[in-house]
């Protein structure tokens, strides 16, 4: 177990290090309150690209956070998540959205409004969809530059950024 925990810690550190240097992941961390390095890197990996999605609604659909509607060919009841797309990404987004329950969070008012109408899980899912929409717009604006890796070299006199 100790060996496995050590290996997982190494992987986590490498992912966080990578998230600090990928332009898209860094932009997401800086511009979206609830997004940390792991979530930012996952969003950049799955949603990034110049023309990956034509709309933020399609990005939400890809993540599986959209609500299904009743259709004659489906056995699923209406109002459930479609659960298409990467499960890990949905989990990361849900956890990031749960931080909106904090009173200091920018989306706290929206979160509490949805929570009062429905419940905390529905409020977190609504926030997760908002995160995906915002991330899709940010990554679309960056285009293929979202995948560029920057290295920051610290010199005694100044900081030099290279691409």
Beta strands, then each sheet from edge to edge (+ up, - down):
strand 1: 151-154
strand 2: 159-162
sheet 1: 1+ 2-
end
